[in-house]
Amino acid sequence: MQTNRTPLSDRLAVFPRLGLATLPTPLEPMKRLTAHLGGPRLWVKREDATGLGFGGNKLRKLDYVLHEAISSGADTIVSGGVVQSNSQRQVAAVAAKFGLACHLAVYHGRLEPPTPEYKTSGNAFLNRLFGAHLHDVPWTGDRNAAIRALVDDLQAKGHKPYFVPYGVSNALGAVAYATTIAEIEPQAAQSGFAPAAIVHCTGSAGTQAGLVAGAAVAMPATRIVGIDIDAEPARVRADVVAFAQEASDLLDVPFGEASVEVVAGHAGPAYGVPHEATIEAIRLAGQLEALPLDPVYSGKGLAGLIALIRQGRWRKDDNVIFLHTGGAPALFAYQSALGI
Ligand SMILES: Cc1ncc(COP(=O)(O)O)c(C=O)c1O
């Protein structure tokens, strides 16, 4: 029976997973970036190092979501995203690994291709490498409509499709992401600190929702700070609140909206378009820490963190964790636009 004192890891243990990700991911100091910025003490949680198919934050969610798919007898995984979506590349990777067919709705038009290599390199290339069936569809603003239409079509043809939402963001994906907190708590304690904040980029909202739900019970003194990269901070915040509420109910942990902080102003001119601060963050992470950040997500996340540091948000001796959510394959699709 669960009580208020039941540890997060025990609450999570009742949810079945496949074990497809390489976990726990490392928590490492970023000494050179810390020195460059003059504090606070910066750490990186390597969610880019989750393994399969170049890794990233979606594998943690897919660990649970794919278990549900396989248990329900699905033979086909259906999802979607923009041309350079890291999410659909990770879906394609796990489908290949588990011998499932993979159909992806590839949205065109959310952004103008920023480079000649955008449509063929990076994640777009990896989707083909992993054997996914790609269906080109126009972006309408409804992230899940074309994915659902594909599910209906495949069902009508006799397949057993399983719907994976845009960004693998739903209640179960958020529960899955709470496992990151169950890892960070002992890792930080072992390194002798309690983080003042965990900062990361936020978009389809499942990552932040899981962090918020997990932190409520395991790290209540740590602030979760999401940097909006969708240029839609109100929509992102509303989605984080909704998924965090659902995940908190499933985990039986308390939830208050005040724990959801989505920071606007670092998404650049638009989703998928890197600006000067993004490129500065990518350069700093590369040159000081050998960390490959991407121009759509993690680069903007670090740009937001750097801006908050320069605004004096934390004391020099505070410890702040940057969650590196992955995305490096997109670097190659944006290479000629980065000037690096
Ligand atoms: C590299 C990377 N970081 C962060 C995110 C955002 O995570 P979420 O969609 O759970 O908010 C994504 C989502 O696509 C991503 O690909």
The ligand as a MOL file (V3000), in Angstrom:
LIG
                    3D

  0  0  0     0  0            999 V3000
M  V30 BEGIN CTAB
M  V30 COUNTS 16 16 0 0 0
M  V30 BEGIN ATOM
M  V30 1 C 15.9970 16.8720 -28.4320 0
M  V30 2 C 14.6870 17.1890 -27.8100 0
M  V30 3 N 14.6770 17.8790 -26.6640 0
M  V30 4 C 13.5230 18.2220 -26.0470 0
M  V30 5 C 12.3080 17.8870 -26.5870 0
M  V30 6 C 11.0850 18.3400 -25.8720 0
M  V30 7 O 10.5580 17.3440 -25.0640 0
M  V30 8 P 8.9810 17.3300 -24.8480 0
M  V30 9 O 8.4130 17.2040 -26.2300 0
M  V30 10 O 8.7290 16.1700 -23.9820 0
M  V30 11 O 8.6050 18.6250 -24.2450 0
M  V30 12 C 12.2590 17.1570 -27.7860 0
M  V30 13 C 10.9550 16.8060 -28.3680 0
M  V30 14 O 10.7660 16.5650 -29.4940 0
M  V30 15 C 13.4740 16.8070 -28.4110 0
M  V30 16 O 13.4980 16.1260 -29.5630 0
M  V30 END ATOM
M  V30 BEGIN BOND
M  V30 1 1 1 2
M  V30 2 1 2 3
M  V30 3 2 2 15
M  V30 4 2 3 4
M  V30 5 1 4 5
M  V30 6 1 5 6
M  V30 7 2 5 12
M  V30 8 1 6 7
M  V30 9 1 7 8
M  V30 10 2 8 9
M  V30 11 1 8 10
M  V30 12 1 8 11
M  V30 13 1 12 13
M  V30 14 1 12 15
M  V30 15 2 13 14
M  V30 16 1 15 16
M  V30 END BOND
M  V30 END CTAB
M  END
